[in-house]
Amino acid sequence: MSSNGDVTTTLFVVLCGLCSALDAIAPPNIVFILTDDQDVEIGGMTPLVKTKKLIGDAGISFKNMYVTSPLCCPSRSSILTGNYVHNNGALNNSYSGNCSSRAWQETSEKSTFVTYLKKQGYQTFFAGKYLNQYGFPRSGGVKHIPPGWDEWHGLVGNSVYYNYTLSVNGKAEVHGDRYPDDYLTDVIGKRVHEFLLRKRIESPTQPFFMMLSTPACHEPFTPADQYKNVFDHVKAPRNGSFDFYSPDRHWLPRQAKHPMGDESLKFIDSAYRNRWRTLLSVDDLTEQIVNALEKTDTLNNTFVIFSSDNGYHLGQLSLPFDKRQMYEFDIHVPLMIRGPGIKSGQIRSEAVLNIDFAPTFVDLAGISPIPLKIDGQSFKSLLFSNASEVSWREDFLVEHKGEFKETVSECPRLNHQQVANCRPDCVCEDSLNNTYGCIRVLNKKTNMVYCEFSDSENYVEVYDLSKDPFQLKNIAKQLDPKVHLELNQRLMKLSICSGPSCRVVHPYSLF
């Protein structure tokens, strides 16, 4: 016969086991840190020492993370909806291009991933940059809170670090230029800390999703006060395609000044240093978030995800600074994830896309089935499986709709030429006919990109990245006609795909 002590011990063990079981099936929390314009190809991850340690080393890093459109608003719209640009409708950063337009709000915005998480019982929190045209009067002003968000701290307009307005749950909050009270990356960190402390008291068992969208390392590249003088001797890397010119490209890189002028070179080095400096505040933010999750006893059941909306270039192909191009420096971005059940120190090589975030978040939250109209594919299985156990895509679409301005204030002689972003040295980074579609093939045998431009030349660019990682030699004219045809047909299919047809694995037969 058991003694009272034995009974008490047995009951304690049973209860502990029950608590563990409940913890195991509790819906996970999700924290998504999204930077702005952060590259991989030219050293953009170098300053993030703490972030790599706390997320990448503690979990998994994807070395082939790509965006399907290398521009802020289209990429962010793809992140939110899980759909390619041709399906989510946000063509570029302009209101006329459907960036946070009333039309976009009445269609795509009503079915973003957060609307599904909200229905699943998640408490949702947003802080930082949303979409470039958000918060302006014609986009509904600060009163417009996108559906699905419980707590909203949305930046009006494009990324800045000081002198901005936030929509705080539908009310305007104006910030000046005092440090640290107004520095946006730090403000995001403070709001996160307040949310987690408040949540611990008010709704400790409710799962949460947080999206933290920093201005770094977007122009105007304004560092926090304590980081203004670090990296003083750093210069932009001069390797690869830096200040490289080739006549065998579409017209936009061909019009670049080569060799680049002194004004461009000075600007590039200054921008490179300041981009790194702004990222040091992001590194601090990551540390603050992980520490706050630990203090509130939520870290062990939280997925922390780090990525960027697009890459960047600074002098590559003699283009001074921007994104919008189909080359690796503009479409290749970081992705690191830690969370419950993920083994530390992993590196995976599958091609993961910005359109995969929405279905992955939905999948991690336990929502089944994943909505069919989503183009992307959940990569949840990649987080917990060996490389050989998962069938995965071998190619994907990259698309961009060119943007222009009739008045080019930085270079008046180019007024009415249907170009944009023409600085420094009057070198333009976008235009009406900088419109293209690409197939990026990435499998065990092949690493290449095939692009068709909608310009007066119908220009085609093809690069074999296994032999030419910096994309210096366009091999379109040497391409086997049968391979050319197969890639052209695949591009046409993906350019009109929707939902399940976007996820079909194409069996390449010719290479």
Residue pairs with C-beta under 8 A, 6 or more apart in sequence:
2 10
23 301
26 205
26 207
26 301
27 120
27 121
27 122
27 207
27 365
27 366
28 207
28 301
28 302
28 303
28 339
28 340
28 364
28 365
29 207
29 208
29 209
29 210
29 293
29 298
29 301
29 302
29 303
30 208
30 209
30 210
30 302
30 303
30 305
30 361
30 364
30 365
31 209
31 210
31 212
31 289
31 293
31 302
31 303
31 304
31 305
32 209
32 210
32 211
32 212
32 305
32 307
32 357
32 361
33 212
33 214
33 282
33 285
33 286
33 289
33 304
33 305
33 306
33 307
34 76
34 79
34 128
34 211
34 212
34 213
34 214
34 307
34 308
34 309
35 214
35 216
35 217
35 279
35 282
35 306
35 307
35 308
35 309
36 72
36 129
36 159
36 213
36 214
36 215
36 216
36 217
36 218
36 308
36 309
37 72
37 217
37 218
37 219
37 275
37 308
37 309
37 310
37 311
37 312
37 323
38 44
38 45
38 216
38 217
38 279
38 308
38 311
38 312
38 333
38 334
39 308
39 311
39 312
39 313
39 329
39 330
39 332
39 333
40 65
40 311
40 332
40 333
40 334
41 240
41 311
41 328
41 329
41 332
42 236
42 237
42 272
42 312
42 313
42 314
42 316
42 329
43 237
43 276
44 217
44 275
44 279
44 308
44 311
44 312
44 334
45 52
45 334
46 276
47 231
47 276
47 277
47 279
47 280
47 283
48 279
48 282
48 283
48 286
49 283
50 283
50 284
50 286
50 287
51 282
51 283
51 286
51 287
51 306
51 336
52 61
52 336
54 286
54 287
54 290
54 304
54 338
55 286
55 290
55 304
55 305
55 306
55 336
55 337
55 338
56 306
56 336
56 338
57 344
57 345
58 338
58 344
59 304
59 336
59 337
59 338
59 339
59 342
59 343
59 344
59 346
60 336
60 337
60 338
60 342
60 343
60 346
60 347
60 348
60 382
60 383
61 334
61 335
61 336
61 346
61 347
61 348
62 335
62 336
62 337
62 347
62 348
62 349
62 350
62 352
62 382
63 347
63 348
63 349
64 332
64 349
64 350
64 351
64 352
64 442
65 307
65 332
65 333
65 334
65 335
65 352
65 353
66 331
66 332
66 333
66 351
66 352
66 353
66 354
66 396
66 398
66 440
67 75
67 78
67 309
67 310
67 311
67 331
67 333
67 353
67 354
67 398
68 75
68 78
68 84
68 85
68 331
68 353
68 354
68 355
68 396
68 397
68 398
68 399
69 75
69 78
69 84
69 85
69 310
69 398
69 399
69 400
70 310
70 311
70 323
70 324
70 325
70 326
70 330
70 331
70 398
70 400
71 92
71 93
71 310
71 323
71 324
71 400
72 93
72 131
72 132
72 158
72 218
72 309
72 310
72 323
73 90
73 92
73 93
73 97
73 99
73 100
73 131
73 132
73 133
74 85
74 88
74 90
74 91
74 92
74 93
74 99
74 400
74 401
75 309
75 310
75 354
76 90
76 130
76 131
76 309
77 83
77 85
77 88
77 89
77 90
77 99
77 104
77 108
77 131
78 84
78 85
78 88
78 90
78 354
78 355
78 376
79 309
79 354
79 355
79 357
79 358
80 88
80 108
80 109
80 112
80 113
80 114
80 358
81 87
81 88
81 108
81 111
81 112
81 113
81 355
81 358
81 374
82 113
82 355
82 356
82 357
82 358
82 359
82 371
82 374
82 375
82 376
83 108
83 355
83 358
83 373
83 374
83 375
83 376
84 355
84 375
84 397
84 399
84 494
84 497
84 502
85 91
85 399
85 400
85 401
86 399
86 495
86 496
87 375
87 498
88 104
88 108
89 98
89 103
89 104
89 107
89 108
90 97
90 98
90 99
90 100
90 104
90 108
90 131
91 97
91 98
91 401
92 99
92 400
92 401
92 402
92 403
93 99
93 132
93 133
93 158
93 403
94 133
94 403
95 101
95 133
95 136
95 138
95 139
97 401
97 403
98 104
99 131
99 132
99 133
100 130
100 131
100 132
100 133
100 134
100 139
101 133
101 138
101 139
102 138
102 139
102 140
105 139
105 140
105 144
105 146
109 146
109 147
110 147
111 371
111 373
112 146
112 147
112 148
112 358
113 357
113 358
113 359
113 361
113 362
114 124
114 126
114 146
114 147
114 148
114 149
114 209
114 211
115 147
115 148
116 148
116 362
116 365
116 367
116 371
117 124
117 148
117 209
117 361
117 362
117 365
117 367
118 124
118 147
118 148
118 149
118 150
120 365
120 366
120 367
121 206
121 207
122 206
122 207
122 208
122 209
122 365
123 150
123 151
123 199
123 203
123 206
123 207
123 208
123 209
124 148
124 149
124 150
124 151
124 208
124 209
124 210
125 149
125 150
125 151
125 192
125 195
125 208
125 209
125 210
125 211
126 149
126 151
126 152
126 153
126 154
126 210
126 211
126 213
127 153
127 154
127 187
127 188
127 191
127 192
127 210
127 211
127 212
127 213
128 153
128 154
128 155
128 184
128 188
128 211
128 212
128 213
128 214
128 215
129 155
129 158
129 159
129 213
129 214
129 215
129 218
130 146
130 154
130 155
130 213
132 157
132 158
133 139
133 157
134 144
134 154
134 155
134 156
134 157
134 167
135 141
135 142
135 144
135 154
135 155
135 156
135 157
135 165
135 167
136 156
136 157
142 154
142 156
142 165
142 167
142 170
142 171
142 172
143 167
143 170
144 167
144 170
145 152
145 154
145 167
145 169
145 170
146 152
146 154
151 169
151 195
152 167
152 168
152 169
152 170
153 166
153 167
153 168
153 169
153 187
153 188
153 191
154 166
154 167
155 164
155 165
155 166
155 167
155 184
155 213
155 215
156 164
156 165
156 166
156 167
156 172
157 164
158 218
159 184
159 215
159 218
159 219
160 184
160 215
160 220
160 222
161 183
161 184
161 185
161 215
161 216
161 220
161 222
161 278
162 175
162 176
162 177
162 182
162 183
162 184
162 222
163 175
163 176
163 177
163 182
164 175
164 184
165 172
165 173
165 174
165 175
166 172
166 173
166 175
166 187
167 173
175 181
175 182
175 184
175 187
176 182
179 224
179 225
180 186
180 224
180 225
181 187
183 224
183 281
184 214
184 215
185 214
185 215
185 216
185 224
185 278
185 281
185 282
185 284
185 285
186 224
186 281
186 284
186 285
188 212
188 213
188 214
188 285
189 284
189 285
189 288
189 289
192 210
192 212
192 288
192 289
192 292
193 288
193 292
195 210
196 292
196 293
196 296
196 298
197 292
197 296
199 206
199 208
199 296
200 296
207 365
209 361
209 365
212 285
212 289
214 281
214 282
214 285
215 278
216 275
216 278
216 279
216 281
216 282
217 275
217 276
217 278
217 279
217 282
217 312
219 271
219 321
221 271
221 274
221 275
221 277
221 278
222 274
222 278
223 274
223 277
223 278
223 280
223 281
224 277
224 278
224 280
224 281
227 277
227 278
227 280
227 281
228 277
230 276
230 277
230 280
231 273
231 276
231 277
232 273
234 269
234 272
234 273
234 276
235 269
235 272
235 273
236 242
236 268
236 269
236 271
236 272
236 314
236 315
238 315
240 316
240 469
240 470
241 316
241 317
241 327
241 329
241 470
241 471
241 472
242 315
242 316
243 258
243 259
243 260
243 315
243 318
244 316
244 317
244 318
244 470
244 472
245 253
245 256
245 258
245 259
245 317
245 318
246 253
246 317
246 472
246 473
246 474
247 254
248 473
248 474
249 317
249 459
249 461
249 474
250 434
250 436
250 453
250 455
250 457
250 459
250 461
251 433
251 455
251 457
251 459
252 319
252 325
252 428
252 429
252 430
252 431
252 434
253 317
253 318
253 319
253 325
255 427
255 428
256 317
256 318
256 319
256 427
257 264
257 318
257 425
257 426
257 427
258 318
259 318
260 268
260 315
260 318
260 320
260 425
261 424
261 425
263 424
263 425
264 315
264 320
264 424
264 425
264 427
265 315
267 320
267 321
267 424
268 314
268 315
268 320
268 321
271 314
271 321
272 314
275 312
286 306
289 304
290 299
290 304
293 299
293 302
293 304
300 340
301 340
302 339
302 340
303 337
303 338
303 339
303 340
303 342
303 364
304 337
304 338
304 339
305 335
305 336
305 337
305 357
306 334
306 335
306 336
306 337
307 333
307 334
307 335
307 336
307 354
307 357
308 333
308 334
309 333
309 354
310 323
310 330
310 331
310 333
311 323
311 328
311 329
311 330
311 331
311 332
311 333
312 321
312 322
312 323
312 329
312 330
313 319
313 321
313 322
313 323
313 325
313 327
313 329
313 330
314 320
314 321
315 321
316 327
316 329
317 325
317 327
318 427
319 325
319 427
319 429
320 423
320 424
320 425
320 427
320 429
321 429
322 421
322 429
322 430
323 330
324 330
324 400
324 421
324 429
324 430
324 434
326 398
326 400
326 436
326 438
326 449
326 451
326 461
327 471
328 465
328 469
328 471
331 398
331 440
333 354
335 352
337 383
338 344
339 383
341 383
341 384
342 383
342 384
348 382
348 387
349 387
350 379
350 382
350 387
350 390
350 392
350 393
351 392
351 393
351 394
351 395
351 396
351 440
351 442
352 379
352 382
353 376
353 396
354 376
355 374
355 375
355 376
355 502
356 376
356 377
356 378
356 379
357 376
358 374
358 376
359 370
359 371
359 374
359 376
359 377
359 378
360 376
360 378
360 379
360 380
362 370
362 371
362 374
362 378
363 370
363 378
363 380
364 380
370 378
372 499
372 500
373 498
373 499
374 499
375 497
375 498
375 499
375 502
375 503
376 502
376 503
377 392
377 393
377 503
381 389
381 390
382 390
382 392
391 505
392 505
393 503
393 505
394 441
394 442
394 443
394 446
394 505
394 506
394 508
395 439
395 440
395 441
395 442
395 443
395 490
395 494
395 506
395 508
396 439
396 440
396 442
396 494
397 437
397 438
397 439
397 440
397 491
397 494
397 495
397 497
397 502
398 436
398 437
398 438
398 439
398 440
398 449
398 451
399 436
399 437
399 438
399 495
400 434
400 435
400 436
401 435
402 430
402 431
402 432
402 433
402 434
402 435
403 420
403 430
403 432
403 434
404 418
404 419
404 420
404 430
404 431
404 432
405 419
405 420
406 415
406 416
406 418
407 415
408 414
408 415
408 417
408 419
408 420
408 422
408 428
410 422
410 423
410 426
411 422
411 423
411 426
411 428
413 426
414 422
414 426
414 428
417 431
418 431
418 432
418 433
419 428
419 430
419 431
419 432
420 428
420 429
420 430
420 431
421 428
421 429
421 430
422 428
422 429
433 453
433 454
433 455
433 456
434 453
434 455
435 453
435 454
435 455
436 451
436 452
436 453
436 454
437 451
437 452
437 491
437 494
437 495
438 449
438 450
438 451
438 452
438 491
439 449
439 450
439 451
439 487
439 490
439 491
439 494
440 448
440 449
441 447
441 448
441 449
441 450
441 487
441 508
443 508
445 511
446 466
446 508
446 511
447 464
447 465
447 466
448 462
448 463
448 464
448 465
448 466
449 461
449 462
449 463
449 465
449 471
450 460
450 461
450 462
450 484
450 487
450 488
450 491
451 460
451 461
451 462
452 458
452 459
452 460
452 488
452 491
453 459
453 460
453 461
460 476
461 474
461 476
462 474
462 475
462 476
462 479
462 487
463 471
463 473
463 474
463 475
464 475
465 471
468 475
476 484
480 510
482 510
483 510
483 511
486 508
486 509
486 510
490 506
493 501
494 502
497 504
